[in-house]
Amino acid sequence: MTENEISKIVFDSALKVHKALGPGLLESAYEECLIHELRKHKLKLDKQKPLPLVYEDVKLEVGYRVDILIENKVVVEIKSVEALNDVHMAQVITYLKLSDCKLGMLINFNVSLIKNGIKRVVNNL
């Protein structure tokens, strides 16, 4: 399955979750519901996947945690904030570099229309 096929499934699943729950909940609630929807598609998911961070000769086993890693291809970062900002985008870009993935999706569920809360972030795709 390609990154674009996976992203379509993620978008449709996020839309379904947002229609059912609406804005205003904690990130963890949206994450669990999104994972529930994604599992229906038989995707390989890693929840709160640790990404090691290497600095010179020091390796930190848990430098970062990706909210959801799908098929070792797509990083999904979930937010429930007033507005996405540059720091959120930088976070996803860092996750893409550390994981060697080409596509990330930054999803803010705290919006009235979910399509306005989803950003695709690419890394050499």
Secondary structure, 3 states (H helix, E strand, C coil): CCHHHHHHHHHHHHHHHHHHHCCCCCHHHHHHHHHHHHHCCCCCEEEEEEEEEEECCEEEEEEEEEEEEECCCEEEEEECCCCCCHHHHHHHHHHHHHHCCCEEEEEECCCCCHHHHEEEEECCC
